[in-house]
Amino acid sequence: MATILVLDDDRVILDLLRTVLTDAGYEAVVAPELSAIPANTRADILITDLVPLKAYRRESALAWVSSLRARFSGSPILVVTAHADAVAEPDMLGANAIIAKPFDVDALLAKVDELLA
């Protein structure tokens, strides 16, 4: 069973994704921020909003994704965000994929399956 780490500062999104991912057969570890994740946590894939960013800035978004890459080396990163600028320039963030909020659950699960394949 794949472990999926979800980072989002919106409790509703965390609860939704925990339920959707668990129902789809994944182990879901959810947290509102990176510091809430135990140091030894491993993840087969990360799903993250641009958690520390209140306003989108490319440099800050890139730094966030880079910090996740450093901690979870080799794990694909799926950014799920309402920041339209991030969605418009996905190659600039270094994420494996970006999905815009609000998102379709089936499309999100299809992207997760694709990234895990």
NUMARRO-652500 format. One record per residue: residue number from 1; residue in three letters; x, y, z of N, C-alpha, C in turn. Coordinates in steps of 0.2 Angstrom, whole numbers, plus 5000, padded with zeros to 4 digits. Layout:
REM residues N
+-----+-----+------+------+------+-------+-------+-------+------+------+------+
:   i :  aa : n_xx : n_yy : n_zz : ca_xx : ca_yy : ca_zz : c_xx : c_yy : c_zz :
+-----+-----+------+------+------+-------+-------+-------+------+------+------+
: NUM : ALA :    X :    Y :    Z :     X :     Y :     Z :    X :    Y :    Z :
...
+-----+-----+------+------+------+-------+-------+-------+------+------+------+
END
This chain:
REM residues 117
+-----+-----+------+------+------+-------+-------+-------+------+------+------+
:   i :  aa : n_xx : n_yy : n_zz : ca_xx : ca_yy : ca_zz : c_xx : c_yy : c_zz :
+-----+-----+------+------+------+-------+-------+-------+------+------+------+
:   1 : MET : 5004 : 4994 : 5000 :  5000 :  5000 :  5000 : 5004 : 5006 : 5000 :
:   2 : ALA : 5003 : 5011 : 4995 :  5007 :  5017 :  4995 : 5005 : 5022 : 5000 :
:   3 : THR : 5010 : 5025 : 5003 :  5009 :  5030 :  5008 : 5009 : 5037 : 5004 :
:   4 : ILE : 5004 : 5041 : 5006 :  5003 :  5048 :  5003 : 5003 : 5053 : 5008 :
:   5 : LEU : 5008 : 5058 : 5008 :  5008 :  5063 :  5013 : 5005 : 5069 : 5010 :
:   6 : VAL : 5000 : 5072 : 5013 :  4996 :  5078 :  5011 : 4997 : 5083 : 5016 :
:   7 : LEU : 5000 : 5089 : 5013 :  5001 :  5095 :  5017 : 4997 : 5101 : 5014 :
:   8 : ASP : 4992 : 5103 : 5018 :  4988 :  5109 :  5016 : 4986 : 5112 : 5023 :
:   9 : ASP : 4985 : 5119 : 5022 :  4983 :  5122 :  5028 : 4976 : 5123 : 5029 :
:  10 : ASP : 4972 : 5120 : 5025 :  4965 :  5120 :  5025 : 4962 : 5113 : 5028 :
:  11 : ARG : 4959 : 5113 : 5034 :  4957 :  5107 :  5037 : 4952 : 5103 : 5033 :
:  12 : VAL : 4948 : 5107 : 5030 :  4943 :  5104 :  5025 : 4946 : 5100 : 5020 :
:  13 : ILE : 4951 : 5102 : 5017 :  4955 :  5099 :  5011 : 4958 : 5093 : 5014 :
:  14 : LEU : 4961 : 5094 : 5020 :  4965 :  5088 :  5023 : 4960 : 5082 : 5025 :
:  15 : ASP : 4954 : 5084 : 5027 :  4949 :  5079 :  5029 : 4947 : 5075 : 5023 :
:  16 : LEU : 4945 : 5079 : 5018 :  4943 :  5077 :  5011 : 4948 : 5072 : 5008 :
:  17 : LEU : 4954 : 5074 : 5008 :  4959 :  5070 :  5004 : 4961 : 5064 : 5009 :
:  18 : ARG : 4961 : 5064 : 5015 :  4962 :  5058 :  5019 : 4956 : 5053 : 5018 :
:  19 : THR : 4950 : 5055 : 5017 :  4945 :  5051 :  5016 : 4945 : 5048 : 5009 :
:  20 : VAL : 4946 : 5052 : 5004 :  4947 :  5050 :  4997 : 4952 : 5045 : 4996 :
:  21 : LEU : 4958 : 5047 : 4999 :  4964 :  5042 :  4998 : 4963 : 5036 : 5001 :
:  22 : THR : 4961 : 5036 : 5007 :  4960 :  5030 :  5011 : 4955 : 5025 : 5008 :
:  23 : ASP : 4949 : 5028 : 5005 :  4944 :  5024 :  5002 : 4947 : 5021 : 4995 :
:  24 : ALA : 4952 : 5025 : 4992 :  4955 :  5022 :  4986 : 4961 : 5017 : 4988 :
:  25 : GLY : 4962 : 5015 : 4994 :  4967 :  5010 :  4996 : 4973 : 5013 : 4998 :
:  26 : TYR : 4974 : 5019 : 4998 :  4981 :  5022 :  5000 : 4981 : 5023 : 5008 :
:  27 : GLU : 4987 : 5023 : 5011 :  4988 :  5026 :  5017 : 4989 : 5033 : 5017 :
:  28 : ALA : 4985 : 5037 : 5020 :  4986 :  5045 :  5020 : 4988 : 5047 : 5026 :
:  29 : VAL : 4994 : 5051 : 5026 :  4996 :  5055 :  5032 : 4995 : 5062 : 5030 :
:  30 : VAL : 4991 : 5066 : 5034 :  4989 :  5073 :  5033 : 4992 : 5077 : 5038 :
:  31 : ALA : 4994 : 5083 : 5036 :  4996 :  5088 :  5041 : 4995 : 5095 : 5038 :
:  32 : PRO : 4994 : 5100 : 5043 :  4994 :  5107 :  5040 : 5000 : 5110 : 5039 :
:  33 : GLU : 5006 : 5108 : 5041 :  5012 :  5110 :  5040 : 5018 : 5105 : 5040 :
:  34 : LEU : 5023 : 5106 : 5037 :  5029 :  5101 :  5037 : 5031 : 5100 : 5044 :
:  35 : SER : 5032 : 5105 : 5048 :  5034 :  5103 :  5055 : 5030 : 5099 : 5059 :
:  36 : ALA : 5024 : 5097 : 5057 :  5019 :  5093 :  5060 : 5021 : 5085 : 5058 :
:  37 : ILE : 5025 : 5084 : 5054 :  5027 :  5078 :  5051 : 5033 : 5075 : 5055 :
:  38 : PRO : 5032 : 5069 : 5058 :  5038 :  5066 :  5061 : 5044 : 5065 : 5056 :
:  39 : ALA : 5050 : 5066 : 5059 :  5056 :  5066 :  5055 : 5057 : 5060 : 5051 :
:  40 : ASN : 5055 : 5054 : 5054 :  5056 :  5048 :  5050 : 5050 : 5046 : 5045 :
:  41 : THR : 5045 : 5050 : 5044 :  5040 :  5049 :  5040 : 5042 : 5048 : 5033 :
:  42 : ARG : 5040 : 5042 : 5029 :  5042 :  5041 :  5022 : 5035 : 5042 : 5018 :
:  43 : ALA : 5036 : 5044 : 5012 :  5030 :  5045 :  5008 : 5032 : 5043 : 5001 :
:  44 : ASP : 5027 : 5039 : 4998 :  5028 :  5037 :  4991 : 5026 : 5043 : 4986 :
:  45 : ILE : 5022 : 5047 : 4988 :  5020 :  5053 :  4984 : 5018 : 5059 : 4989 :
:  46 : LEU : 5019 : 5065 : 4988 :  5017 :  5070 :  4992 : 5012 : 5074 : 4988 :
:  47 : ILE : 5007 : 5076 : 4991 :  5002 :  5081 :  4988 : 5002 : 5087 : 4993 :
:  48 : THR : 5003 : 5093 : 4990 :  5004 :  5099 :  4994 : 5001 : 5105 : 4991 :
:  49 : ASP : 4998 : 5109 : 4995 :  4996 :  5116 :  4993 : 5003 : 5119 : 4994 :
:  50 : LEU : 5003 : 5125 : 4992 :  5009 :  5130 :  4993 : 5008 : 5133 : 5000 :
:  51 : VAL : 5009 : 5128 : 5005 :  5007 :  5129 :  5012 : 5009 : 5136 : 5015 :
:  52 : PRO : 5016 : 5137 : 5014 :  5018 :  5143 :  5018 : 5016 : 5150 : 5014 :
:  53 : LEU : 5013 : 5149 : 5008 :  5012 :  5155 :  5004 : 5005 : 5158 : 5005 :
:  54 : LYS : 5005 : 5164 : 5007 :  4998 :  5168 :  5007 : 4997 : 5171 : 5001 :
:  55 : ALA : 5002 : 5173 : 4997 :  5002 :  5176 :  4991 : 5007 : 5173 : 4987 :
:  56 : TYR : 5006 : 5171 : 4980 :  5010 :  5168 :  4976 : 5016 : 5172 : 4974 :
:  57 : ARG : 5022 : 5169 : 4975 :  5028 :  5172 :  4972 : 5032 : 5166 : 4970 :
:  58 : ARG : 5034 : 5166 : 4964 :  5038 :  5160 :  4961 : 5044 : 5158 : 4965 :
:  59 : GLU : 5048 : 5163 : 4967 :  5054 :  5161 :  4971 : 5052 : 5157 : 4978 :
:  60 : SER : 5047 : 5159 : 4981 :  5045 :  5156 :  4987 : 5041 : 5149 : 4986 :
:  61 : ALA : 5038 : 5149 : 4981 :  5035 :  5142 :  4979 : 5040 : 5137 : 4977 :
:  62 : LEU : 5045 : 5139 : 4973 :  5051 :  5135 :  4971 : 5055 : 5133 : 4978 :
:  63 : ALA : 5055 : 5137 : 4982 :  5059 :  5136 :  4988 : 5055 : 5130 : 4992 :
:  64 : TRP : 5048 : 5131 : 4993 :  5044 :  5126 :  4996 : 5045 : 5119 : 4993 :
:  65 : VAL : 5044 : 5119 : 4986 :  5045 :  5112 :  4983 : 5052 : 5110 : 4984 :
:  66 : SER : 5057 : 5114 : 4984 :  5064 :  5112 :  4985 : 5065 : 5109 : 4992 :
:  67 : SER : 5062 : 5112 : 4997 :  5062 :  5109 :  5003 : 5059 : 5102 : 5004 :
:  68 : LEU : 5053 : 5101 : 5001 :  5050 :  5095 :  5001 : 5054 : 5090 : 4997 :
:  69 : ARG : 5057 : 5092 : 4992 :  5062 :  5087 :  4988 : 5068 : 5085 : 4992 :
:  70 : ALA : 5071 : 5090 : 4996 :  5076 :  5088 :  5000 : 5074 : 5083 : 5006 :
:  71 : ARG : 5069 : 5084 : 5009 :  5067 :  5080 :  5014 : 5064 : 5073 : 5012 :
:  72 : PHE : 5061 : 5073 : 5006 :  5058 :  5067 :  5003 : 5060 : 5065 : 4996 :
:  73 : SER : 5067 : 5064 : 4996 :  5070 :  5063 :  4990 : 5068 : 5057 : 4986 :
:  74 : GLY : 5066 : 5058 : 4980 :  5064 :  5053 :  4975 : 5056 : 5052 : 4975 :
:  75 : SER : 5053 : 5056 : 4980 :  5045 :  5055 :  4980 : 5042 : 5060 : 4975 :
:  76 : PRO : 5038 : 5058 : 4971 :  5035 :  5063 :  4966 : 5031 : 5068 : 4971 :
:  77 : ILE : 5030 : 5074 : 4968 :  5026 :  5080 :  4971 : 5021 : 5082 : 4967 :
:  78 : LEU : 5015 : 5082 : 4969 :  5009 :  5084 :  4966 : 5006 : 5091 : 4970 :
:  79 : VAL : 5007 : 5096 : 4967 :  5004 :  5103 :  4970 : 4997 : 5104 : 4968 :
:  80 : VAL : 4993 : 5105 : 4973 :  4986 :  5106 :  4972 : 4985 : 5113 : 4975 :
:  81 : THR : 4983 : 5118 : 4971 :  4983 :  5125 :  4973 : 4978 : 5129 : 4970 :
:  82 : ALA : 4976 : 5134 : 4973 :  4971 :  5139 :  4970 : 4975 : 5145 : 4967 :
:  83 : HIS : 4982 : 5145 : 4968 :  4986 :  5150 :  4965 : 4986 : 5150 : 4958 :
:  84 : ALA : 4983 : 5154 : 4954 :  4982 :  5153 :  4947 : 4989 : 5154 : 4943 :
:  85 : ASP : 4993 : 5158 : 4946 :  5000 :  5159 :  4943 : 5004 : 5153 : 4943 :
:  86 : ALA : 5003 : 5149 : 4949 :  5007 :  5143 :  4949 : 5004 : 5138 : 4944 :
:  87 : VAL : 4998 : 5137 : 4943 :  4995 :  5133 :  4938 : 4997 : 5135 : 4931 :
:  88 : ALA : 4998 : 5141 : 4930 :  5000 :  5143 :  4923 : 5007 : 5142 : 4922 :
:  89 : GLU : 5011 : 5141 : 4927 :  5018 :  5140 :  4925 : 5021 : 5134 : 4929 :
:  90 : PRO : 5018 : 5128 : 4928 :  5020 :  5122 :  4931 : 5027 : 5120 : 4931 :
:  91 : ASP : 5030 : 5121 : 4925 :  5037 :  5119 :  4925 : 5042 : 5123 : 4929 :
:  92 : MET : 5040 : 5129 : 4931 :  5044 :  5133 :  4935 : 5045 : 5131 : 4943 :
:  93 : LEU : 5040 : 5127 : 4945 :  5040 :  5125 :  4952 : 5045 : 5119 : 4954 :
:  94 : GLY : 5046 : 5115 : 4949 :  5050 :  5109 :  4950 : 5045 : 5103 : 4953 :
:  95 : ALA : 5039 : 5104 : 4952 :  5034 :  5099 :  4955 : 5033 : 5094 : 4949 :
:  96 : ASN : 5031 : 5088 : 4950 :  5029 :  5083 :  4945 : 5023 : 5084 : 4942 :
:  97 : ALA : 5018 : 5088 : 4945 :  5012 :  5089 :  4942 : 5008 : 5095 : 4947 :
:  98 : ILE : 5004 : 5098 : 4943 :  5000 :  5104 :  4947 : 4993 : 5103 : 4945 :
:  99 : ILE : 4988 : 5103 : 4950 :  4981 :  5103 :  4949 : 4978 : 5109 : 4952 :
: 100 : ALA : 4974 : 5112 : 4949 :  4970 :  5118 :  4951 : 4965 : 5116 : 4956 :
: 101 : LYS : 4964 : 5120 : 4962 :  4958 :  5120 :  4966 : 4953 : 5125 : 4963 :
: 102 : PRO : 4947 : 5123 : 4963 :  4944 :  5117 :  4966 : 4946 : 5111 : 4961 :
: 103 : PHE : 4947 : 5105 : 4963 :  4949 :  5100 :  4959 : 4943 : 5094 : 4959 :
: 104 : ASP : 4944 : 5090 : 4954 :  4939 :  5085 :  4953 : 4943 : 5079 : 4956 :
: 105 : VAL : 4940 : 5075 : 4961 :  4943 :  5070 :  4965 : 4945 : 5064 : 4960 :
: 106 : ASP : 4941 : 5062 : 4955 :  4943 :  5057 :  4950 : 4949 : 5059 : 4946 :
: 107 : ALA : 4950 : 5065 : 4944 :  4956 :  5068 :  4941 : 4962 : 5068 : 4945 :
: 108 : LEU : 4961 : 5069 : 4952 :  4966 :  5069 :  4957 : 4969 : 5062 : 4958 :
: 109 : LEU : 4964 : 5057 : 4958 :  4966 :  5050 :  4959 : 4970 : 5048 : 4953 :
: 110 : ALA : 4967 : 5050 : 4947 :  4971 :  5047 :  4941 : 4978 : 5050 : 4941 :
: 111 : LYS : 4979 : 5056 : 4943 :  4986 :  5059 :  4943 : 4990 : 5056 : 4948 :
: 112 : VAL : 4987 : 5054 : 4954 :  4991 :  5050 :  4959 : 4993 : 5043 : 4956 :
: 113 : ASP : 4988 : 5040 : 4953 :  4990 :  5033 :  4950 : 4996 : 5034 : 4945 :
: 114 : GLU : 4995 : 5039 : 4941 :  5000 :  5040 :  4936 : 5007 : 5042 : 4939 :
: 115 : LEU : 5007 : 5046 : 4944 :  5014 :  5047 :  4947 : 5017 : 5041 : 4951 :
: 116 : LEU : 5013 : 5037 : 4953 :  5015 :  5031 :  4957 : 5017 : 5025 : 4952 :
: 117 : ALA : 5015 : 5026 : 4946 :  5016 :  5020 :  4941 : 5024 : 5020 : 4939 :
+-----+-----+------+------+------+-------+-------+-------+------+------+------+
END
